[in-house]
Amino acid sequence: MILTSILTISLFIFWILGLWCFPPNFDARSYTHEIFYITGAIAWLWMAICLVIAARPSWIEKVFRSPLDRLYVFHKWLGFAAVAMAFVHYFVKDIFGPILRFIWTLPKPPKKEMIADPAFWDLVWSMSRTVAKESSVWLTWIALILVLLCLTKKIPYKRWLKIHSVFAWVFIFLSLHSLRLMKVSDFYMPFGLSIVAITVVGLWASINLLRKGPGWQKR
């Protein structure tokens, strides 16, 4: 779809703009992290679009300029692409790390100073990063299992719909991962603001899907 292509290219341009304003260190670790960042953002965008199509708001056909049957086919293939990109994001360090090590040495990350007696909110903030990072691993594998279940034709349609709705829960729980692991500087840049917007739209679609069901505006 043209709109999805425009949004993906725009997100990529915003990422490049962020690199220009805040250049990463000239080493393998920093560049691997940036590839990790953009692949995750693209997967996040595609997943949000899939959820918007699944929610089937009244304006969906006008905005995408496609009939509903074509949108469903696009939803299916974009969903596969989103999960595939999520796994590229997941394995970036294994795929690109060894390649970039031929060019640069991989520096050791600086040791973080431990606060002797951290305040309550400092402790919560620190723990939220760990939760955001670790939960994303399980949620990514859950998304893969859901995709594999979508390919089987042995599950009754009504049960398949209930299983398929788990994608909305996956997006909701992954929202912590997408926002908590952002760099602070990105919140002031178009790239970071785009991720926030994608998260808000995806949450809107997910919550409406779970509470009201698809196509609630047309009833």
Salt bridges, closest charged atoms under 4 A:
GLU34 OE2 - LYS183 NZ 3.01
GLU61 OE2 - LYS218 NZ 3.26
